[in-house]
Amino acid sequence: QVQLVESGGDVVQAGGSLRLSCAASGTIFSIHFMGWYRQAPGKQRELVAAISSGGSTNYVDSVKGRFTISSDNAKRTVYLQMNSLKPEDTGIYYCNAHLIVSSTDWTPRDYWGQGTQVTVSS
């Protein structure tokens, strides 16, 4: 079965840095999309960073210039480097992927990691 496992969440002071990792395992024929979402208490889950299979990236305005998403295809891992962290960045960060997991059914399937907590204190 396909699994996404996040790691790297921690408690840090404002201005600090963290790097989150999301490793995919299982039978995967194609990766269409990988991204990071976050959900703060009382807020909707939002997409904060995304990377396509071709390597193009995009970010929500609030993290531009501070966060960088990258991937290591050999390790089937996506990273989120977070610098200059702010208390507003606090939340549970989830890895999301759209994957093709069948050789005959090319419909991408949606997968989520379990989430990793990021807490930024002032």
N, C-alpha and C positions, 0 to 999 in steps of 0.2 A: 504494500500500500504506500501511497505517497504521503509524506509528512513534511511539514515545515516547522523548524525548530528555531526560535529566536533566543538570543543571549546577549548579554552586555549591559542590560539595564542596571542602574545603580542610583544612589543618592549622591548628588554633587552640589557644590556651591555655584551660585550664579557666576557666569564667566568661565566655567569649567568646560571640559570636553568629555564626550563618551563616543564609543564606536559600537554600534549594534551590528549583530550578525544574524543572518537567516540562512540556514542550510536546508536544502531540499534533498530528500532521499526517496528511493523507490523508482519504479519504472516510469520514466518521463521521455517522451518522444520529441517534444518540442516545448520550449518556453516562449510564450507570446508576450508576457508582461510580468514584471515583478515590481512591487512597490511597498512602501511603508505608510501605514495609517497610524493615527494616534487618536485616543479618546480621553479627554479630560473630564473630571466630574462635572455633571450638569451640561455637558456639551455633546454635540453630535460627533461621531467618528469622522475624521477628515483625512483625506489623502494628502500627505505632506511631501512625498517624493516618489518618483516613478522612473523606471528604466525599461526601455524596450529591448527586444531581442537584438536589435541593431545597435544598441548602445546609446541611443539618444535619451536624454534625461529631462525631467521637469520637476518643478518645485512649487509649493504653495508660497505666496508672496511673503508670508511671515518668517520663512526660514531661508529665503534666498540670500546667498552670500555667507551663510553660516553652516548650512548642512550640505553634504555631498553624498550622493548615492553612487555606488559602484558595484561591480560584480566580478566574480572570478568563475568563469564558465567551467574550468576544469574541476573546481571544487563544488560547483553548483551552489554557490553561496552569493548572497547579496549583502552589502554592507551599507550602513548609514553612519557616516562620520558627522558628529554633531559638535560644533564649536560655538564658543560664546553663548553658552546656554543661558536661558532666561527662565525665571519662575513660570512664565506662561507656557513653556515647553513641557511642563509636567503632565504626565499622563501615561496611559498604557499604550505601548507601541506594538503594532501588529504587522507582521509580514503577510503580504497577500501575493498570490501568483495565479495567473491564468495559464494552465498547462494542458497539453495534449498528452493523454495517458493511454491511448489506444492506437494500435497500428492501422486500424480500419475506420475508427470513428475519429474524425479530425476536429470535432467540436471541442474547443477549449473548456476546461473545467476549472472552477473556482476553488482555491484552497487558501486556508488561513492557518497561521501559526497560533500558538497559545497566548501570545502576548508577553511582553517584558516591561516591567515598571521602570519609568524614569521619573525621578523626583529631583527638582532643582530648587534649592533653598536660597533665600536671600540673606 
